């Protein structure tokens, strides 16, 4: 299993920031709070129904990369390969492994109660409980 390319993933996240600004007039600033804005963008993206193949793939990659970069910046993490998601990068932070691309797919599939912002906000609590339990 090969390690993810952090330069490529960062470039995808940068593209997400640019596209959200250009298409939605909203600013993503790499903070955990900015994922609430990205959650709102996802709602707007899906307002007219599910995304088609190429558009879905593009937004899945951009949203997954941006969410992962936010985790890495907020909690000192890194991109990693993981056996449960071969070929799809995961993030390691706070002693946990997260799957931002899996979450992006679930959000874009309009799975109830899925939120990019909640995922990032919950990581410190989950980490504390894991260490303490």
Secondary structure as UniProt FT lines:
FT   HELIX           6..24
FT   TURN            32..33
FT   HELIX           34..45
FT   TURN            46..48
FT   HELIX           53..75
FT   STRAND          78..80
FT   HELIX           83..85
FT   TURN            86..87
FT   STRAND          90..93
FT   TURN            94..95
FT   STRAND          96..98
FT   HELIX           100..108
FT   TURN            109..110
FT   TURN            112..113
FT   HELIX           116..132
//
